[in-house]
């Protein structure tokens, strides 16, 4: 049980909550400035959210464009790294920089104390001068509400829990969601079952020679233009557009990379479409994204109506001892990507160092 007595908590300069790429990038920069910190990871092994992705997942950037600060991801056998390549890299990265990780540790709450923030866990408590929340979004999958959903007797699975197509062999399956996860899972499922791809809008397919590296460069140019008050450069191309990795190109060649507009409601054994047709469905795989996993911050009363935290440059406005790293654009440009998190992590570490120095100066 967590000990709520703050006096029994272990003192630490900084507690990082989470053990994935954002936590490791932040740890790298804290280490460089000599700050005493601990990483609290609720997983049983290194790798963060990558431990839970589907077996065949591929990145859509080459290894050198999928790297954390300080050490490039080693070259991989394929053009694009696999989930196993990423897990191996994060594991070695943790060892390389001697990151002080405690795992598995579940952080149950962060609350205010006069001397700092009390980080309560299922394995003791920490009293931190500053806290970095780097839990990402994987722990909070989003599934939209559809009429009749509760009465549907088929299976429903979010991409967060999808691993491989075997359980769906020979079945009628809907894949809902138009991003890269939807495209890659549709490509895989279509080889073993009758899969229908449901998207809100027509998916945007990038040219075959455009990968995540090019997307990141374009996104960086847009970020620079906006920060300087200039118009967005062209071509556009967002980080959510579908990258034509080999499996998706294969699906296109087989003629299955086609999507339909959403159904109107569920029935007991399938779905009904807006034109009145009914389709029997055995299972639905939801590739509909995630929301920030921030339940541990609820005692601080910093969550806004959208379930996020109001921040300036990643620092919480309502709690200046709290930083958020890696949740997406709202807390740092491209911060939810392996290569993009570096800027946010470096900024957080710099601000934390300045804050801790100010504390020391004010201490009599």
N, C-alpha and C positions, 0 to 999 in steps of 0.2 A: 504494500500500500504506500501511496505517496505521503511523505511527511510534510504537513502544512506549516510546521514550525520553521519560520525563516531563519532563526538563529542556528538551526541544525544544518542549514544548507551549505554546500561547498562554495566558497567564494571563487569567482573567476572574472577576468576582465570582459570576455565576450563569449556568449553561448550561441553557436550556430545550430539551428534546428533544421534537420534534413541531412541526407548523406549522398545526394546525387551531384550532378555536374555543377550546379550553382553553389552548393556548399563547398565543393572542392576548390572552385575558382576563388571564392571569397577567402578560404583558408590559405590559399597560396599567397595572397596579398597581405593578409594579417601576419603570416609567418615572416614575410620580408621586412616588415617594420617592427618585428619583435614583440608582438602583442601576445599575451597569455590567453589562449582560447581553448574551447572544447567543441567537438562536433557530436551532436546527439542524433543518431540515426535509428529509425524504427525498423529498418530491414535487418535480416540476419546475416547479410553478406554485402560486399561493395557492389555498386552498380546503379543504385537509385531506382528510378522508374523503369530503366532499361531491363531490369530483372523481370518485368511483367509484360513486356511487349510480345507481340506474336513471333513465333519461331523464325519465320522467313523474312522479317522486316529488314529492309535495306535503307541506309541513309541515302540522300541524293546529292551529297557533296563528297569529293575525294577526301582521303584521310587528312591531308594537310589543311583542309578547309573544315575539319570537324574536330579541332583540337582546342584544348584548354591552355591557359597561359603557362609559359615556361617550357613546355615539352610537346613537340608535335606528335600526333598519333602515328605510330609506326605504319609503314605501308601494308596494305592488305592484299590478299590473293585476288580479289575481284576489284573491279573499277570503283565500286562503292562499298564502304564498310558494312558488315552485318551487325545485328544486335550483339552477337557473341564477341565480335571485334571490339565494340564499344565497351562492353562489360569488362573485357580483358584490359583494355586501356585504362578505364577508371580504377580498376583494382591496382594496376601497376602504378598509376599516378599517385594514389593514396600512399603506397609504400615508398615511392620515390621521394616524396616530400614529408614523410613521417607525420602524416595528419593524425592528430590525437582523436580518434573516433571511438565513441562508446556505442556499442550495439549488442543486441537490439534494445533500444531505449524508446519508449513511447512517451512523448511530451503530452501531458494531459491539459496543461494550462500555463499561461504566462500572466502574471499579475504584478501590480505595482507595490513596491516597498520603498521606504525612505532611502535606503542605501542602494537601490537599484531595482532590477526586475527579478522576481522570483519565478524560476522555471521549474515547474512541478512535473515529475515523471513517475513512471511505475517502478523506477529503480533509484529513488532518492531525488533530492532537489539541488538546484544550483542557484546561487545568488549572483547575478551578472550585472556589471555596470552598463553593458549594452547587449542587445539581442539582435541577431540576424535570422529572420525567418526565410528559409530556402526550401520549403516543402513542395514547391511546384504545384501541379494540378492533377497528377495521375490519381491521387487518392480521392478525387471528387469528380467522377465522370458525370456527364450531363446527358439525360435522355428527355426529349421533348414529350409533352403531353398530347395524346391523340384521343379523340372520342372512342369509347369502347375498349380501350387498352386493357383495363382490368379484367374484362371478360374473355380476352383472347387466350385460348388454351394452348397455343404453340409456344415454342421457346423464345426467350428474349435475352440477348447477350450484348453487352457493350464491348467495344473494341479493347477497352482496358482489360477485359477478361478473356478475349479471344486468343487462342494459342496456335491452332492449326485446323485444317478443313476436315479432318477425319470424322468428327461427330456429325457432319452435315452431308456425308456422302449419299447421293441419290435423292436428296430432299429438295423441296421448293423453298428457297430462301430469299428474303429481301435484304439487301445491303443499303442502309440509309445513311447518306452523308456524302458530300461531293468533294472532299479534300483528298490529300495524298493517302490517308489511311483507308478511306473508302475505295479509292482506285486500286490500291495494292491488295486489299482483302477481296474485293470483287474479282480481280484477276486470278487470285488463287482459288477462290471458291468455285469459279466458273469451270474449272477443270474437273470437278468431282460432283457437281450438282447443278440444278437449274436455278441460277442466280439472277435476280432482277435488281438493277441499280436505281435507287430512288434518290433524286437530288432536288433541292429547292429551285436551283437555277441550272442552266446548262454548264457543265464543268468547263473550266478554262485549261486547255492542254497546252503546255509549253512546247516550243520546237524541240526536236530530238537532241539538238546540240546545246540546249540550255539546261544546266544543272544548278544545284544549290549554291555553288560558288558564284555563278553569274547572278543569281537571284540576290545573294547577299550583297554583291557589288552594286546592283541596281538599287536595292533598299537603302544602302549606305548613301548613295548619291541623293535619293529622295530625302533622307533624314537631314543631310547637309543643306540641301536646297531650302527645306522648310525652316531650319534653324536660322538660315540667313535671309529668310523672307523672299526667296525666289520661287518661281513656278516649278512644279514637279517636272523633272526631265522625262523624256520618252526614250525607249519604250518603257511601259509600266512593268507588269509582271510582279505579282506579289508572292510572299513566302507561302501563301496558301494555295497557289496554283499547282496543278498536277504536273509533276516532273515525270518524264517518260523514261523511268528506269526499265531495265530489260524485261521484268515481269509484266509491266504495263504495256510495253511495246508488243509483247507476245499476245496479250489479250486483244489489242487492237488488230493484230494480224489475223486473229481467230474470229474477228467480227463481233466480239462480245462487249466492247467498251462503249456501250450505249446506255444512256440514262433516261428515266421517265420522270414526269412530274409527280409530286406526292399524292398519295391516296387520301380519301376524305375521312375514313374512320375504319376501326377494326371491327371484325365480326368474330364470332366464337372460333371459327376455323380458318380465318384469313383476313383479307382487307377488301373494302369497297372503294371504287374509284369515283371521281367526280362525274364521269359519264354514265354511272350506274352499273358498270361491270363489277363482278365479284371474282376474286382470285384466291383459291386455297393457298395457304402459307403454312409451312411447318415451323419456320423459325425466322426471327428478325435479328440481324446484327447491326447495332447502332454505332455508326462512326460519326457521332455528332458532337465530339469535342469534350472539353473539360471546363470546370470552374476552379478558381483558386482554392486550395486546401488550407483553410485558415481558421478552422474551428478552435484551435488552441489559443487563438488571440481574442476569443470572445470576452473573457473577463476584463480586458483592457478597454472595451467599448470603443474600438476604433474601426469596426466594420461598417461600411456605408450600405445603402439600400441595395446596391448591386453585388454585395458580398466581397467587395474589395476594400482596400485601405487607401485613404487619401494620402498621397505622398508628393514630395518635391525631391527630384533626383534620388528616388528610392528611400528617402527618409520619411517616416510617418509624421504627419503634421500634428496629430493629437498626442503623440507619444515620441518625443525626440530621442529617446533611448532605443528606439526600434527601427531597424532597416529591413526592407524586403528586396530580395534579389531573385530574379529568374522566373517571374510569373507571366511575362509577356510585355507588350509594348507599354502598358500603363506604368510599369516601374522600371523601364529602361529599354532603349532601342534594341530589338532582336534579342532580348534577354532570355528568351526561352530556348535559344539554340546553343549548341556547344561552342561555336566560335563567337557568337554574339554576346554571351554572358560576361566576357572579359571586361568590357567597358563598365558595366554596372558593378561588378565585383570590385574592380579597382577603385571606383568612386566611393563605394561603401567603406572600404578599408581606409581610404584617405580621410573620409569624414569621421570615422570612428577614432582614428588615431588623433585627429585634431580635438575631438570631444574628450577623449581620455586625458590628453595633455592639459586641457582646460580644467578638468577635475583636479588634477594634481596641483596646478597652479593656485586653485582656490582653496586647497586644503591647508589649514594652518599648521 
